Amino acid sequence: MATKTISIELDVYDWLVDSREHPSESFSQVIRRMKKSGEKWTGASLYRAITSGELKLEISPEQEAMILNQDRVEDIAS
């Protein structure tokens, strides 16, 4: 099966990890399962759900600090 590599932000990665039904479930399987459940997720709708608080992400203070201190491409370029 062909694969694609994508970039996602840490909060979405953590959400995918937490959404696994078992440790060996792949992210592709998580996304397929959610699609089959009737949820119509797009990249934009997933981002909105996370940033609006509709999807609750539980992260440690250390993880939050890492996310807040990430260098952005715009910051590096200027």
C-alpha positions as CSV (number, residue, x, y, z in Angstrom):
1,M,0.0,0.0,0.0
2,A,1.3,3.4,-0.9
3,T,1.9,5.9,1.9
4,K,2.3,9.7,2.2
5,T,4.2,11.6,4.8
6,I,2.4,14.6,6.4
7,S,3.3,17.2,9.0
8,I,1.0,17.7,11.9
9,E,1.3,19.9,15.0
10,L,2.1,18.2,18.4
11,D,-1.3,18.7,19.8
12,V,-2.9,16.8,16.9
13,Y,-0.2,14.1,17.2
14,D,-1.0,13.7,20.9
15,W,-4.7,13.5,20.1
16,L,-4.1,10.7,17.6
17,V,-2.0,8.8,20.1
18,D,-4.8,9.2,22.7
19,S,-7.4,8.1,20.2
20,R,-5.9,4.7,19.6
21,E,-7.9,1.8,20.8
22,H,-4.7,-0.2,21.4
23,P,-1.0,0.7,21.2
24,S,-0.4,-1.1,17.9
25,E,-3.3,0.7,16.1
26,S,-1.8,2.9,13.4
27,F,-2.8,6.5,12.8
28,S,-4.3,5.5,9.5
29,Q,-6.5,3.0,11.3
30,V,-7.5,5.7,13.8
31,I,-8.5,8.1,11.0
32,R,-10.3,5.3,9.1
33,R,-12.3,4.3,12.2
34,M,-13.3,7.9,12.8
35,K,-14.3,8.3,9.2
36,K,-16.5,5.2,9.4
37,S,-18.1,6.5,12.6
38,G,-19.8,9.2,10.6
39,E,-17.6,12.0,11.6
40,K,-16.7,14.2,8.7
41,W,-13.3,15.4,9.6
42,T,-11.2,17.6,7.3
43,G,-7.9,19.1,8.3
44,A,-9.6,22.4,8.8
45,S,-12.5,21.0,10.9
46,L,-10.1,19.0,13.0
47,Y,-8.0,22.1,13.7
48,R,-11.1,24.1,14.6
49,A,-12.4,21.4,16.9
50,I,-9.1,21.3,18.8
51,T,-8.6,25.0,19.0
52,S,-12.2,25.7,20.0
53,G,-12.1,23.2,22.8
54,E,-14.7,20.9,21.2
55,L,-12.0,18.2,21.3
56,K,-10.3,18.2,24.7
57,L,-6.6,17.5,24.7
58,E,-5.0,16.7,28.0
59,I,-1.3,17.7,27.9
60,S,1.2,18.1,30.6
61,P,2.7,21.5,31.5
62,E,5.9,20.3,29.9
63,Q,4.2,19.5,26.6
64,E,2.4,22.8,26.6
65,A,5.7,24.6,27.1
66,M,7.2,22.7,24.2
67,I,4.2,23.7,22.0
68,L,4.3,27.3,23.0
69,N,8.1,27.6,22.5
70,Q,8.2,26.0,19.0
71,D,9.9,28.1,16.4
72,R,7.6,28.9,13.5
73,V,8.8,29.1,9.9
74,E,7.7,32.8,9.8
75,D,9.8,33.5,13.0
76,I,12.9,31.9,11.6
77,A,12.6,33.6,8.2
78,S,12.4,37.1,9.7
